[in-house]
Amino acid sequence: MTFNIEPKFEHGDQLKVGILLANLGTPDAPTATALRPYLRQFLSDPRIVEIPRIIWWLILNGIILIVRPKKSAEKYAQVWTKEGSPLLVHAQKQTQLLRGFLGQKIKSPHVVALGMSYGNPSMASAIASLKAQHCDRILVFPLYPQYAASSTASALDAVWRILLKTRNVPAIRTINHYHDHPAYILALAKSVQEHWRIHNKPNFGDGEKLVMSFHGVPKAHLLNGDPYHCECHKTARLLAESLNLNKTDYLVAFQSRFGKQEWLKPYLASMLEELGKAKTNRIDVICPGFSCDCLETLEEIAMEGKHLFTSNGGGEYNYIPALNESDAWIHAMTDIALENLQGWVTTEWDAEAAKKSNETTKNLAKNLGV
C-alpha cells in the first residue's frame, strides 16, 4: 500500500483539535454531466445499496447511470440557488457559525472543517486540511441525528478509507447519534413554533396534522439490527411532547422509497394521498432527520408532496424548512460538539504559555539535531 504524503511538520508547531462536520454530499452543478460521477460514487457505496455487487453493477451501469443523471439534473435545477447547491450552501454556513460559537466557548486551538461522503468538498480534502493545520485529534460529527448504516456509517466509512492510507493517523472520536438530545429537540420545536407564528397557526383542529417525515430505508435494515426506525420514532415522540401535541395531532412517515422491496412504513406518498382524499384541511410537514435543506426536502417534499396532497383534495400544505443555520440549531451543534470534546479542549488555555512551551520544544529538538 502507498500511504498519502504527510503535511510538513516541525517540532514546536502548535497542535490543534479538529471538528469534522460530515454530510452526504451534492453534485457540483445541476447538469447530467455533473450528476453522473456523483451518482456513480453515491450508488456504488454498499452501505447505500445492499445488493450483490455483480448484479448491482449491471443495473447501475447498464440502466441507472444512463437514465437517471438527466432526470436528477432537471430536479436539481429547480432548487439550485445563485450561491450553488442548497445543501452545500447551508452546510458551509453551519461550519462557519459553529466555528464562531465554539470560539466563544473554548480557548484552546481548534479547527472546524466540512467533508462530504460523496462529491465536494470531499472527506479526503477535509481531513487533509485538518492535518495540514496540525490537528492531531479529530472529532467526526456526522450531521445525521438518527443513526443509520446508510448515512452515519457511510460517513464514517469515508473517514476510515482515508485513514487506512494515512501514515500518521490522528486520534479519532465519533458521534454516533443525537436523536434525543435535548438541544436538538429544542431546535426542532423552535423551528415548528416559528413556522406557526409566521403562519398564524391556531390550535390543532380535527382537520389539521403535523407530519414528521424521515428518509426511508429498506425494512430489512431494521430486521438486521439497524436502530434507525426506533430513533426516528423517539425523535417524533419527543418533538410532539415538546410541542404539547396529542397523539392524534401528528403522524410519522418515511419518504424516498427506491426499488421494489419493502421499506419502512408508512410511506409518505401514500399518506399524503390518503390525507388529501380525506379532505384534510391543513398539514405541516417537517423532516427532522435533515440538518440542511437539499434536493430531497425542497423538491420531493416541498414541491412533489404538495402537489400530491392538493391534487387529491387536500387543503393547505406547508413545508417547514430544515434546521439549516438557525440560531437554536447552531447552539445545539455547539453543545453536542462540546460534550464529545471533553478532555480535548479547555477554557483555560493560555496562548502565551503555549507559545513559550512550543519554542522550548523547538529549541530542544534543534539542539538534539532533530
C-alpha positions in Angstrom: 0.0 0.0 0.0 1.2 3.5 -0.8 0.5 6.0 2.0 -0.6 9.6 1.5 2.2 12.2 1.9 2.1 13.8 5.3 2.0 17.6 5.6 5.1 19.4 6.7 5.6 19.3 10.5 8.3 20.8 12.7 8.8 20.3 16.4 7.2 23.2 18.2 4.2 23.5 15.9 1.0 24.2 17.8 -1.2 21.1 17.8 -4.9 21.6 17.4 -8.2 19.7 17.7 -10.2 19.2 14.5 -14.0 19.0 14.3 -15.1 17.4 11.0 -18.7 18.0 10.0 -19.7 15.1 7.8 -22.7 15.3 5.4 -23.9 13.3 2.4 -22.8 15.5 -0.5 -24.0 17.1 -3.6 -23.2 17.3 -7.3 -21.0 20.2 -8.5 -23.7 21.5 -10.8 -27.3 20.8 -11.8 -26.3 19.0 -15.0 -26.3 15.5 -16.2 -22.5 15.7 -16.7 -22.0 16.6 -13.1 -24.7 14.1 -11.8 -23.2 11.1 -13.5 -20.0 10.8 -11.4 -21.8 11.9 -8.3 -24.4 9.2 -8.7 -21.8 6.6 -9.5 -19.9 7.3 -6.3 -23.1 7.5 -4.2 -24.8 4.5 -5.6 -21.7 2.3 -5.6 -21.5 2.5 -1.8 -22.5 -0.9 -0.4 -23.9 0.9 2.6 -26.4 2.6 0.3 -27.5 -0.3 -1.8 -27.2 -3.8 -0.2 -27.5 -5.8 -3.4 -24.9 -8.4 -4.6 -22.2 -6.3 -6.2 -22.2 -8.0 -9.6 -25.9 -7.7 -10.0 -26.0 -4.1 -8.8 -23.0 -3.2 -11.1 -25.0 -4.3 -14.1 -28.1 -2.4 -13.0 -26.2 0.7 -12.1 -24.0 1.0 -15.2 -26.5 -0.6 -17.6 -29.6 1.4 -16.7 -29.4 3.9 -13.8 -26.3 5.9 -14.9 -27.7 6.1 -18.4 -31.2 7.3 -17.5 -31.1 8.9 -14.1 -28.5 11.7 -14.5 -30.7 13.7 -16.8 -33.8 13.3 -14.7 -32.0 14.1 -11.5 -30.3 17.2 -13.1 -33.8 18.5 -14.0 -34.8 18.2 -10.4 -31.7 19.8 -9.1 -32.2 22.7 -11.4 -35.5 23.5 -9.7 -33.8 24.0 -6.3 -30.4 25.3 -7.3 -29.6 28.8 -6.0 -27.3 31.6 -7.1 -24.9 30.6 -4.4 -25.0 26.9 -5.5 -26.3 23.7 -4.1 -28.7 24.3 -1.2 -27.2 21.5 0.9 -23.6 22.8 0.4 -24.6 26.5 1.0 -26.3 25.6 4.3 -23.6 23.2 5.4 -20.9 25.8 4.7 -22.8 28.4 6.8 -23.2 25.9 9.6 -19.5 25.3 9.5 -18.7 29.0 9.7 -21.2 29.6 12.5 -20.1 26.6 14.6 -16.5 27.8 14.3 -17.6 31.2 15.8 -19.8 29.6 18.5 -17.0 27.2 19.6 -14.6 30.1 19.6 -16.7 31.8 22.2 -16.8 28.7 24.4 -13.3 27.3 24.3 -9.8 28.9 24.1 -7.6 26.0 23.1 -6.7 25.8 19.4 -9.3 24.1 17.2 -10.4 23.9 13.6 -13.8 23.2 12.0 -13.9 21.6 8.5 -16.7 20.3 6.3 -16.4 17.0 4.4 -18.8 15.1 2.2 -19.2 11.4 1.8 -19.8 11.9 -1.9 -18.8 14.8 -4.1 -17.1 18.0 -2.9 -15.7 19.2 -0.6 -14.5 15.6 -0.2 -13.8 13.9 3.1 -10.2 13.5 1.9 -9.8 17.2 1.3 -11.3 18.0 4.7 -9.0 15.6 6.6 -6.0 16.8 4.6 -6.9 20.4 5.6 -7.2 19.4 9.3 -3.9 17.6 9.2 -2.2 20.5 7.4 -3.3 22.7 10.3 -1.6 20.3 12.8 -4.8 18.6 14.1 -3.6 15.5 16.0 -7.1 14.8 17.3 -10.3 14.9 15.2 -14.0 14.6 16.3 -16.1 13.3 13.4 -19.6 14.9 13.7 -22.0 13.3 11.2 -24.9 15.6 10.5 -27.4 12.8 10.9 -29.4 12.9 14.2 -30.7 9.4 13.8 -28.1 6.7 13.2 -28.5 4.6 10.1 -25.9 2.3 8.4 -26.7 4.1 5.1 -26.0 7.6 6.5 -23.9 7.8 9.7 -21.9 4.6 9.0 -21.3 5.5 5.4 -19.8 8.8 6.5 -17.6 7.0 9.0 -16.6 4.6 6.3 -15.4 7.5 4.2 -13.2 8.6 7.1 -11.8 5.2 7.7 -10.9 4.7 4.0 -8.8 7.8 4.2 -7.1 6.8 7.4 -6.2 3.4 6.0 -3.9 5.3 3.7 -2.6 7.7 6.4 0.8 7.2 7.9 0.3 9.4 10.9 -3.2 8.6 12.0 -4.8 11.3 14.3 -6.7 10.3 17.4 -10.4 9.9 16.4 -13.7 10.3 18.2 -17.0 9.8 16.5 -20.6 10.9 17.3 -23.0 8.1 16.8 -26.3 9.9 17.1 -28.2 12.7 18.9 -31.8 11.9 18.0 -32.9 12.5 21.6 -30.5 15.3 22.6 -32.5 18.0 24.4 -30.8 20.8 22.5 -31.6 19.1 19.1 -35.3 18.6 20.2 -35.5 22.2 21.3 -34.1 23.4 18.0 -36.8 21.3 16.1 -39.5 22.6 18.5 -38.5 26.3 17.9 -38.4 25.7 14.2 -42.0 24.4 14.2 -43.2 27.2 16.6 -41.6 29.9 14.5 -43.3 28.5 11.4 -46.6 28.5 13.2 -46.0 32.0 14.4 -45.4 33.3 10.9 -48.4 31.5 9.5 -50.7 32.4 12.4 -51.2 28.8 13.2 -54.2 28.2 15.6 -54.5 25.3 17.9 -54.9 21.9 16.2 -58.3 21.1 14.9 -59.7 17.9 13.6 -58.7 18.7 10.1 -55.0 19.6 10.8 -51.9 17.4 11.2 -48.2 17.8 11.7 -46.5 15.2 9.6 -42.9 14.2 10.6 -41.3 12.6 7.6 -37.9 10.8 7.7 -35.8 9.4 4.9 -36.8 5.9 4.3 -34.6 2.7 4.4 -35.4 -0.9 3.5 -37.3 -2.8 6.2 -34.6 -5.4 6.0 -32.2 -2.9 7.6 -34.4 -2.8 10.7 -34.8 -6.5 10.9 -31.0 -6.9 10.6 -30.4 -4.6 13.6 -30.3 -1.0 12.3 -31.7 1.3 15.1 -32.8 4.0 12.7 -36.6 3.2 12.8 -36.7 3.3 16.6 -34.6 6.5 16.8 -36.9 8.3 14.3 -40.0 7.4 16.3 -38.3 8.6 19.5 -37.4 11.9 17.9 -41.0 12.3 16.8 -42.4 11.5 20.2 -40.0 13.9 22.0 -40.8 16.7 19.5 -44.5 16.1 19.9 -44.2 16.2 23.7 -42.2 19.5 23.5 -45.0 21.0 21.3 -47.7 19.7 23.7 -49.3 17.7 20.9 -51.8 14.8 21.3 -51.1 11.5 19.6 -53.9 12.4 17.1 -52.2 15.7 16.2 -49.2 14.3 14.4 -48.1 11.5 12.1 -44.8 9.8 11.3 -43.9 8.7 7.8 -40.9 7.7 5.6 -40.0 9.2 2.2 -37.9 8.5 -0.8 -38.6 4.8 -1.4 -36.4 3.2 -4.1 -36.8 -0.2 -5.8 -39.4 -2.9 -5.3 -38.5 -4.2 -1.8 -40.5 -3.2 1.3 -39.2 -0.1 3.1 -40.1 1.4 6.4 -43.8 2.3 6.5 -46.0 4.2 6.3 -44.8 5.7 3.0 -45.2 9.4 2.9 -46.5 9.4 -0.6 -49.4 7.1 0.3 -50.1 9.1 3.5 -50.3 12.4 1.6 -52.7 10.8 -1.0 -54.9 9.4 1.8 -54.9 12.7 3.7 -55.8 14.5 0.5 -58.7 12.2 -0.2 -59.9 12.6 3.4 -60.2 16.4 2.7 -57.7 17.2 5.4 -57.8 21.0 5.9 -54.2 21.6 6.6 -50.9 19.7 7.1 -47.5 21.0 8.0 -44.6 18.7 7.0 -41.2 18.7 8.7 -38.2 16.4 8.1 -36.4 16.2 11.4 -33.6 14.0 10.1 -32.2 16.7 7.8 -29.9 19.3 9.2 -29.8 21.1 5.8 -32.4 21.6 3.1 -31.5 19.7 0.0 -33.0 18.2 -3.2 -35.0 15.7 -1.2 -36.7 18.2 1.1 -37.1 21.1 -1.4 -38.2 19.2 -4.4 -39.6 15.9 -3.2 -41.3 17.1 0.0 -42.0 20.8 -0.6 -43.0 20.5 -4.3 -44.0 16.9 -5.1 -45.5 16.4 -1.7 -47.7 19.5 -2.0 -48.9 18.5 -5.5 -49.8 15.0 -4.3 -51.7 16.3 -1.3 -53.6 19.1 -3.0 -54.4 17.2 -6.2 -56.1 14.6 -4.2 -58.4 17.1 -2.5 -56.3 18.3 0.4 -56.3 21.9 1.6 -53.4 23.9 2.8 -49.9 22.3 2.6 -46.8 23.8 4.3 -43.3 22.5 4.4 -41.3 23.6 7.5 -37.7 24.3 6.5 -34.8 22.2 7.9 -32.8 23.5 10.8 -30.2 24.9 8.4 -28.3 27.7 10.2 -31.0 28.6 12.7 -29.6 30.0 16.0 -31.1 27.2 18.1 -29.5 24.5 15.8 -26.1 26.1 15.9 -26.4 26.3 19.7 -27.3 22.6 19.7 -24.4 21.7 17.4 -22.1 23.5 19.8 -23.5 21.7 22.9 -23.2 18.3 21.1 -19.7 19.0 20.0 -18.5 20.2 23.4 -19.9 17.2 25.1 -17.9 15.0 22.8 -14.7 17.1 23.0 -14.3 16.8 26.8 -10.7 16.4 27.7 -9.5 17.6 24.3 -10.4 21.3 24.7 -10.3 23.8 27.5 -11.3 27.3 28.5 -8.1 27.7 30.5 -5.7 27.7 27.6 -3.0 30.3 27.7 -1.7 31.4 24.3 1.5 33.0 25.7 2.3 30.0 27.8 1.7 27.7 24.9 3.9 29.8 22.6 6.8 29.6 25.1 6.3 25.9 25.5 6.3 25.4 21.8 9.5 27.5 21.4 11.2 25.4 24.1 10.2 22.2 22.3 11.6 23.6 19.0 14.9 24.6 20.6 15.3 21.3 22.4 14.7 19.5 19.1 17.2 21.8 17.3 19.8 21.2 20.0 19.4 17.4 19.6 19.8 17.7 15.9 16.3 16.5 15.1 
